[in-house]
Every structure is written in structure tokens, then in C-alpha cells.
Amino acid sequence: DVCGEWYGYLRRDGKPTEPPCKGSTFKGPFHVPRSLIMADVLLGDILEG
């Protein structure tokens, strides 16, 4: 497995679908803003010293 991420969809036998799908239209809109907010907080902490 590459990058250790969960697969979005599995077949009934538990193997990933082909092609393997690790993302969806729901993951991006959640994770991108979350990571940007986290980066903003961390950079603010660094600048405050």
C-alpha cells in the first residue's frame, strides 16, 4: 500500500476496487480546509515564538 491511506471502496472479498480509489468528492472538501486551518494555527504559533 502506498501512503497508508484507507481505501474508499472495497470489493466483497475485501480487496480494493480496480482502479483503487482512496479519495472521493467528499474527502477533498473536508480535508483541504482542515489542513489549511491547521497550517494557519501552526504558523501563528511559530511566529509568536
Phi and psi in degrees as GROMACS dihedral restraints (atoms count N, CA, C in turn):
[ dihedral_restraints ]
;  ai    aj    ak    al  type     phi  dphi    fc
    3     4     5     6     1  -102.1    20    10
    4     5     6     7     1   131.5    20    10
    6     7     8     9     1    72.4    20    10
    7     8     9    10     1     1.7    20    10
    9    10    11    12     1    61.5    20    10
   10    11    12    13     1    22.7    20    10
   12    13    14    15     1   -89.8    20    10
   13    14    15    16     1   152.3    20    10
   15    16    17    18     1   -69.8    20    10
   16    17    18    19     1   147.5    20    10
   18    19    20    21     1   -81.6    20    10
   19    20    21    22     1   140.6    20    10
   21    22    23    24     1   -72.1    20    10
   22    23    24    25     1   -31.2    20    10
   24    25    26    27     1  -141.4    20    10
   25    26    27    28     1   138.0    20    10
   27    28    29    30     1  -125.3    20    10
   28    29    30    31     1   154.0    20    10
   30    31    32    33     1   -77.1    20    10
   31    32    33    34     1   173.5    20    10
   33    34    35    36     1   -61.9    20    10
   34    35    36    37     1   -27.1    20    10
   36    37    38    39     1   -84.7    20    10
   37    38    39    40     1     2.9    20    10
   39    40    41    42     1    90.9    20    10
   40    41    42    43     1    -2.6    20    10
   42    43    44    45     1   -88.0    20    10
   43    44    45    46     1   151.3    20    10
   45    46    47    48     1   -62.9    20    10
   46    47    48    49     1   149.6    20    10
   48    49    50    51     1   -65.9    20    10
   49    50    51    52     1   162.8    20    10
   51    52    53    54     1  -113.6    20    10
   52    53    54    55     1   124.9    20    10
   54    55    56    57     1   -69.5    20    10
   55    56    57    58     1   150.8    20    10
   57    58    59    60     1   -63.1    20    10
   58    59    60    61     1   137.5    20    10
   60    61    62    63     1  -116.6    20    10
   61    62    63    64     1   114.7    20    10
   63    64    65    66     1  -104.2    20    10
   64    65    66    67     1   -10.3    20    10
   66    67    68    69     1  -124.9    20    10
   67    68    69    70     1   173.9    20    10
   69    70    71    72     1  -156.8    20    10
   70    71    72    73     1   176.8    20    10
   72    73    74    75     1   -68.9    20    10
   73    74    75    76     1   -11.9    20    10
   75    76    77    78     1   -94.9    20    10
   76    77    78    79     1   -26.9    20    10
   78    79    80    81     1   -72.4    20    10
   79    80    81    82     1   -44.4    20    10
   81    82    83    84     1   -58.5    20    10
   82    83    84    85     1   -53.0    20    10
   84    85    86    87     1   -62.6    20    10
   85    86    87    88     1   -19.8    20    10
   87    88    89    90     1   -87.0    20    10
   88    89    90    91     1   -50.1    20    10
   90    91    92    93     1   -77.1    20    10
   91    92    93    94     1   -33.4    20    10
   93    94    95    96     1   -64.6    20    10
   94    95    96    97     1   -52.5    20    10
   96    97    98    99     1   -62.6    20    10
   97    98    99   100     1   -37.4    20    10
   99   100   101   102     1   -60.5    20    10
  100   101   102   103     1   -44.0    20    10
  102   103   104   105     1   -69.8    20    10
  103   104   105   106     1   -34.4    20    10
  105   106   107   108     1   -67.1    20    10
  106   107   108   109     1   -40.1    20    10
  108   109   110   111     1   -63.7    20    10
  109   110   111   112     1   -42.8    20    10
  111   112   113   114     1   -63.1    20    10
  112   113   114   115     1   -41.0    20    10
  114   115   116   117     1   -63.8    20    10
  115   116   117   118     1   -40.2    20    10
  117   118   119   120     1   -61.7    20    10
  118   119   120   121     1   -44.0    20    10
  120   121   122   123     1   -64.5    20    10
  121   122   123   124     1   -46.1    20    10
  123   124   125   126     1   -63.8    20    10
  124   125   126   127     1   -43.0    20    10
  126   127   128   129     1   -65.2    20    10
  127   128   129   130     1   -37.3    20    10
  129   130   131   132     1   -62.3    20    10
  130   131   132   133     1   -41.6    20    10
  132   133   134   135     1   -62.6    20    10
  133   134   135   136     1   -40.7    20    10
  135   136   137   138     1   -65.2    20    10
  136   137   138   139     1   -44.8    20    10
  138   139   140   141     1   -67.0    20    10
  139   140   141   142     1   -30.6    20    10
  141   142   143   144     1   -75.2    20    10
  142   143   144   145     1   -19.6    20    10
